[in-house]
Amino acid sequence: MGRAAEMLGTTPAFLRTLGEARLITPLRSEGGHRRYSRYQLRLAARVRELVDGGTAIDAACRIVILEDQLEEARRINEELRASAPGSSGSPRS
């Protein structure tokens, strides 16, 4: 946790808060240390960016969740468009 906090330029308490908000749930090593994925670190970095800009942490977590859901929906939409019969990959007129 300390190393992840250092990489993000924040504190372990900030990462714990994100865990309590259920934004990120790190895996635990055999020794009980928290292990964060790159994806979780990207989410935490985005929350930190919003908090540094004056957004409350609970609102920042909600924003990040919604941004992530939007990105996933866009990805799925693009995949569906690309796999549609007769699709050339361009919008229809």
GUGUKOL-622880 format. One line per 2 residues: their letters; for each residue x, y, z of N, C-alpha, C, O. Coordinates in pm, 1 decimal, padded with zeros to 6 digits, always signed. Layout:
<recs>
a> X,Y,Z,X,Y,Z,X,Y,Z,X,Y,Z  ...
</recs>
This chain:
<recs>
mg> +00082.1,-00118.5,+00000.0,+00000.0,+00000.0,+00000.0,+00087.0,+00125.6,+00000.0,+00057.1,+00222.0,-00070.4  +00192.1,+00124.4,+00077.2,+00281.2,+00239.3,+00083.6,+00341.6,+00272.0,-00051.2,+00349.9,+00388.8,-00089.2
ra> +00383.4,+00170.6,-00123.3,+00443.5,+00191.1,-00255.7,+00339.7,+00245.6,-00353.2,+00370.4,+00335.9,-00431.1  +00218.0,+00192.6,-00350.5,+00111.5,+00241.1,-00438.7,+00080.1,+00387.2,-00407.7,+00063.4,+00468.0,-00499.0
ae> +00072.2,+00420.7,-00279.9,+00045.2,+00559.3,-00239.8,+00157.3,+00651.0,-00287.8,+00132.5,+00761.7,-00335.6  +00279.5,+00603.8,-00274.5,+00394.0,+00682.2,-00319.4,+00387.6,+00706.2,-00469.9,+00413.4,+00817.2,-00516.4
ml> +00353.4,+00602.8,-00545.8,+00343.6,+00615.2,-00691.4,+00238.2,+00718.4,-00731.4,+00254.8,+00789.6,-00830.4  +00130.2,+00725.9,-00654.3,+00021.3,+00818.1,-00684.6,+00041.2,+00956.2,-00623.0,-00033.5,+01049.3,-00653.1
gt> +00141.2,+00969.3,-00537.5,+00164.4,+01096.7,-00470.5,+00057.8,+01127.0,-00367.0,+00017.4,+01241.8,-00348.7  +00013.0,+01022.2,-00299.8,-00092.1,+01036.9,-00200.1,-00054.0,+00959.7,-00074.7,+00062.3,+00922.8,-00058.1
tp> -00148.8,+00934.9,+00012.8,-00120.5,+00863.6,+00137.7,-00189.9,+00727.8,+00138.7,-00286.6,+00706.8,+00065.5  -00141.0,+00635.7,+00221.4,-00211.9,+00508.8,+00237.2,-00356.6,+00529.2,+00285.0,-00445.4,+00452.3,+00248.3
af> -00379.6,+00631.8,+00366.2,-00515.6,+00659.9,+00414.1,-00609.6,+00691.0,+00297.3,-00726.7,+00653.1,+00299.8  -00558.4,+00759.7,+00195.4,-00639.6,+00790.4,+00077.2,-00680.6,+00660.2,+00008.5,-00796.3,+00644.4,-00030.5
lr> -00587.4,+00568.3,-00006.2,-00618.9,+00439.5,-00069.5,-00716.6,+00359.0,+00016.4,-00805.8,+00292.9,-00036.7  -00700.5,+00364.3,+00146.1,-00795.6,+00295.7,+00234.3,-00936.0,+00352.5,+00216.3,-01034.2,+00278.4,+00214.2
tl> -00944.3,+00484.4,+00203.5,-01074.0,+00549.9,+00182.5,-01139.1,+00501.5,+00053.0,-01260.2,+00480.2,+00048.6  -01060.1,+00484.4,-00051.1,-01113.9,+00434.7,-00178.2,-01161.7,+00290.7,-00163.6,-01258.8,+00250.1,-00227.4
ge> -01093.7,+00214.4,-00080.1,-01137.8,+00078.2,-00051.7,-01267.6,+00077.9,+00026.1,-01357.1,-00001.6,-00002.3  -01278.7,+00166.8,+00124.6,-01401.5,+00177.2,+00203.8,-01518.8,+00221.7,+00117.8,-01633.0,+00183.0,+00142.3
ar> -01489.6,+00304.0,+00015.7,-01593.0,+00350.1,-00077.4,-01624.5,+00242.7,-00182.3,-01712.4,+00260.7,-00266.6  -01551.7,+00131.6,-00175.6,-01568.3,+00018.3,-00267.5,-01537.6,+00053.3,-00412.7,-01589.1,-00009.6,-00505.2
li> -01453.1,+00154.6,-00431.5,-01408.6,+00188.1,-00566.5,-01303.5,+00088.0,-00611.2,-01304.5,+00041.1,-00725.0  -01213.5,+00056.5,-00520.5,-01109.6,-00042.0,-00550.0,-01102.2,-00142.8,-00435.8,-01116.1,-00106.8,-00318.9
tp> -01080.6,-00267.5,-00470.5,-01065.5,-00373.8,-00371.2,-00937.2,-00448.7,-00404.3,-00936.9,-00537.3,-00489.7  -00828.7,-00413.4,-00337.2,-00701.3,-00477.6,-00368.7,-00700.3,-00623.6,-00324.8,-00770.2,-00663.2,-00231.5
lr> -00620.0,-00701.3,-00393.8,-00595.1,-00838.8,-00350.7,-00501.4,-00834.4,-00231.8,-00435.1,-00733.4,-00208.3  -00495.6,-00941.3,-00158.0,-00404.1,-00948.9,-00043.3,-00298.0,-01054.1,-00070.3,-00327.1,-01162.9,-00119.9
se> -00174.8,-01019.8,-00036.9,-00065.6,-01116.0,-00047.9,-00075.1,-01213.4,+00068.9,-00154.4,-01193.3,+00160.9  +00004.7,-01317.3,+00065.0,+00005.8,-01413.7,+00175.2,+00040.8,-01345.5,+00306.9,-00004.8,-01387.2,+00413.3
gg> +00120.8,-01242.1,+00299.1,+00160.3,-01168.2,+00419.1,+00057.7,-01063.1,+00461.1,+00078.6,-00991.9,+00559.3  -00052.8,-01053.0,+00387.2,-00157.4,-00957.7,+00422.2,-00142.4,-00819.9,+00359.7,-00220.5,-00729.6,+00389.5
hr> -00042.3,-00802.7,+00273.0,-00021.7,-00672.8,+00208.6,-00121.6,-00652.8,+00095.9,-00156.2,-00747.2,+00024.9  -00167.1,-00530.5,+00080.1,-00259.5,-00498.1,-00028.3,-00182.7,-00492.1,-00159.7,-00073.6,-00435.5,-00167.1
ry> -00241.5,-00551.6,-00263.1,-00182.0,-00551.1,-00396.7,-00281.7,-00489.3,-00493.7,-00392.6,-00540.1,-00510.4  -00242.1,-00380.1,-00557.4,-00329.6,-00307.4,-00648.9,-00293.3,-00339.1,-00793.7,-00175.6,-00350.4,-00828.2
sr> -00394.9,-00353.3,-00877.4,-00371.8,-00374.2,-01020.5,-00345.0,-00238.8,-01086.2,-00370.7,-00134.0,-01026.9  -00293.7,-00241.9,-01207.7,-00271.9,-00116.7,-01281.5,-00404.0,-00043.9,-01301.6,-00410.4,+00078.6,-01291.6
yq> -00508.7,-00119.7,-01329.9,-00641.6,-00060.9,-01348.6,-00686.8,+00011.5,-01221.3,-00736.4,+00124.0,-01228.3  -00670.0,-00051.9,-01106.8,-00708.1,+00011.0,-00980.0,-00626.2,+00137.0,-00953.7,-00678.1,+00235.9,-00902.1
lr> -00499.5,+00133.1,-00989.1,-00414.6,+00251.5,-00970.9,-00458.6,+00364.3,-01063.3,-00453.0,+00481.1,-01024.6  -00502.6,+00331.1,-01185.9,-00553.3,+00434.4,-01276.9,-00679.5,+00498.4,-01218.5,-00695.4,+00620.3,-01223.8
la> -00769.2,+00416.2,-01162.7,-00890.2,+00470.0,-01100.9,-00853.5,+00561.9,-00983.9,-00907.5,+00671.8,-00971.2  -00762.2,+00516.3,-00899.7,-00720.6,+00595.4,-00783.5,-00656.9,+00726.9,-00827.5,-00679.6,+00830.7,-00765.4
ar> -00577.6,+00722.9,-00933.7,-00513.3,+00845.1,-00983.8,-00617.5,+00943.5,-01034.3,-00603.3,+01064.2,-01015.2  -00722.1,+00892.8,-01098.7,-00828.2,+00981.1,-01148.8,-00904.5,+01044.4,-01032.2,-00937.4,+01162.9,-01036.6
vr> -00932.6,+00966.0,-00928.7,-01000.1,+01021.3,-00810.6,-00912.5,+01129.1,-00748.4,-00961.0,+01236.3,-00712.1  -00785.4,+01100.8,-00736.4,-00694.3,+01199.9,-00677.2,-00696.0,+01329.7,-00758.2,-00697.2,+01439.0,-00701.6
el> -00696.0,+01316.7,-00889.8,-00700.9,+01433.9,-00976.9,-00827.0,+01517.0,-00949.1,-00820.5,+01639.6,-00939.4  -00940.7,+01449.5,-00936.6,-01065.7,+01520.5,-00909.2,-01064.9,+01583.9,-00769.6,-01108.2,+01697.9,-00752.5
vd> -01016.0,+01510.2,-00671.4,-01009.3,+01562.5,-00534.3,-00915.9,+01683.1,-00528.6,-00946.2,+01782.9,-00463.3  -00802.6,+01673.0,-00597.3,-00709.5,+01785.9,-00601.1,-00773.3,+01908.9,-00664.8,-00735.2,+02022.0,-00634.9
gg> -00871.1,+01885.8,-00753.3,-00942.5,+01995.1,-00818.3,-01058.2,+02050.6,-00736.7,-01127.7,+02142.3,-00780.4  -01078.6,+01993.8,-00616.5,-01180.8,+02046.3,-00528.1,-01307.8,+01963.7,-00517.1,-01401.6,+02004.2,-00448.4
ta> -01312.6,+01848.6,-00583.3,-01430.7,+01762.4,-00576.2,-01424.9,+01679.4,-00448.0,-01319.0,+01628.3,-00411.6  -01536.6,+01666.4,-00381.1,-01543.2,+01582.3,-00261.0,-01512.1,+01437.7,-00299.4,-01545.2,+01393.9,-00409.5
id> -01449.1,+01364.6,-00209.3,-01402.5,+01229.7,-00242.6,-01516.9,+01136.0,-00280.0,-01501.8,+01054.8,-00371.2  -01630.8,+01145.3,-00211.9,-01742.7,+01057.9,-00246.8,-01796.0,+01090.9,-00386.0,-01830.5,+01000.5,-00462.1
aa> -01802.8,+01218.8,-00419.6,-01846.2,+01259.8,-00553.8,-01743.4,+01217.9,-00657.8,-01780.0,+01175.3,-00767.3  -01615.0,+01229.6,-00624.8,-01509.4,+01189.6,-00717.4,-01516.6,+01040.4,-00747.7,-01497.9,+00998.8,-00862.1
cr> -01543.8,+00960.3,-00645.4,-01557.4,+00815.7,-00666.5,-01674.9,+00786.9,-00759.4,-01663.8,+00703.1,-00848.9  -01785.7,+00854.7,-00739.2,-01903.8,+00834.7,-00823.9,-01873.9,+00875.9,-00967.4,-01912.5,+00805.6,-01060.7
iv> -01806.8,+00987.3,-00986.4,-01769.5,+01034.2,-01120.4,-01682.9,+00930.5,-01190.4,-01705.4,+00899.0,-01307.2  -01584.0,+00877.6,-01119.1,-01493.4,+00779.0,-01178.3,-01569.7,+00651.9,-01217.0,-01544.2,+00594.1,-01322.7
il> -01661.7,+00608.9,-01133.1,-01743.1,+00490.9,-01165.1,-01823.5,+00516.7,-01292.0,-01828.1,+00432.0,-01381.1  -01886.4,+00632.7,-01300.2,-01967.1,+00665.8,-01418.2,-01880.5,+00678.7,-01543.6,-01920.7,+00634.1,-01651.1
ed> -01762.8,+00738.9,-01531.2,-01671.5,+00748.0,-01645.9,-01631.5,+00609.0,-01693.8,-01625.7,+00583.0,-01813.9  -01604.3,+00520.9,-01599.8,-01564.2,+00384.1,-01633.5,-01678.9,+00309.3,-01702.5,-01656.5,+00237.6,-01800.0
ql> -01800.9,+00325.8,-01652.1,-01916.9,+00261.8,-01713.4,-01941.6,+00316.0,-01854.0,-01975.9,+00239.8,-01944.4  -01924.6,+00445.6,-01872.8,-01942.1,+00506.1,-02004.4,-01839.2,+00451.6,-02103.0,-01873.1,+00418.1,-02216.5
ee> -01715.2,+00443.0,-02060.2,-01609.7,+00390.2,-02147.6,-01638.9,+00246.0,-02187.8,-01619.4,+00208.4,-02303.4  -01685.7,+00165.0,-02092.7,-01720.1,+00025.8,-02121.6,-01837.0,+00017.7,-02219.8,-01834.9,-00064.1,-02311.8
ar> -01938.0,+00101.3,-02200.9,-02052.8,+00103.6,-02292.2,-02009.5,+00144.4,-02432.7,-02056.5,+00087.7,-02531.3  -01920.9,+00241.9,-02441.9,-01869.6,+00283.6,-02573.8,-01792.6,+00170.8,-02641.4,-01806.4,+00148.2,-02761.7
ri> -01711.4,+00100.3,-02562.9,-01634.0,-00011.2,-02618.4,-01726.6,-00119.7,-02670.7,-01706.4,-00170.9,-02780.8  -01827.5,-00155.0,-02593.0,-01923.0,-00258.2,-02633.9,-01999.3,-00212.8,-02758.5,-02018.6,-00290.9,-02851.7
ne> -02042.0,-00088.2,-02759.7,-02113.7,-00033.6,-02874.4,-02028.1,-00043.0,-03000.7,-02076.8,-00083.2,-03106.4  -01903.2,-00006.6,-02989.5,-01811.7,-00012.6,-03104.1,-01794.3,-00156.1,-03152.2,-01793.7,-00181.3,-03272.7
el> -01780.2,-00250.1,-03059.2,-01766.6,-00390.5,-03096.8,-01891.4,-00440.6,-03168.1,-01881.9,-00513.2,-03267.0  -02007.1,-00402.3,-03118.3,-02132.9,-00443.8,-03181.1,-02147.9,-00384.3,-03320.4,-02192.3,-00452.7,-03412.6
ra> -02111.9,-00259.6,-03335.9,-02118.3,-00196.3,-03468.3,-02023.6,-00263.9,-03566.2,-02057.8,-00285.0,-03682.5  -01905.5,-00297.5,-03518.8,-01806.2,-00358.9,-03606.5,-01847.5,-00500.4,-03647.7,-01811.7,-00545.9,-03756.3
sa> -01922.3,-00570.1,-03562.0,-01960.1,-00707.9,-03592.5,-02098.1,-00720.0,-03657.1,-02140.6,-00830.7,-03690.3  -02168.3,-00608.6,-03675.3,-02301.7,-00611.2,-03735.8,-02291.6,-00653.7,-03882.0,-02201.4,-00609.6,-03953.2
pg> -02384.9,-00740.4,-03927.9,-02384.0,-00783.9,-04067.6,-02393.8,-00662.7,-04160.8,-02475.6,-00572.9,-04141.0  -02308.8,-00663.3,-04261.6,-02310.0,-00555.4,-04359.1,-02246.8,-00427.3,-04310.4,-02253.1,-00324.6,-04378.0
ss> -02185.8,-00432.5,-04193.3,-02124.5,-00313.3,-04137.0,-01990.4,-00285.7,-04203.5,-01906.3,-00374.3,-04218.1  -01973.6,-00161.9,-04242.7,-01844.7,-00121.1,-04298.0,-01762.4,-00047.5,-04195.0,-01651.8,-00000.8,-04222.1
gs> -01819.8,-00038.1,-04074.8,-01749.4,+00032.8,-03968.5,-01777.9,+00180.4,-03965.9,-01731.3,+00251.4,-03876.8  -01856.7,+00229.6,-04065.9,-01888.8,+00371.7,-04067.1,-02036.4,+00390.5,-04037.0,-02116.3,+00300.0,-04060.9
pr> -02073.8,+00506.5,-03984.9,-02214.0,+00531.7,-03952.9,-02301.4,+00528.4,-04077.5,-02258.0,+00563.8,-04187.1  -02425.3,+00485.3,-04057.9,-02519.5,+00480.9,-04169.1,-02581.0,+00617.9,-04189.0,-02598.5,+00693.6,-04093.6
s> -02613.9,+00649.6,-04314.2,-02676.9,+00778.2,-04345.9,-02825.2,+00766.3,-04349.4,-02894.5,+00864.8,-04374.6
</recs>
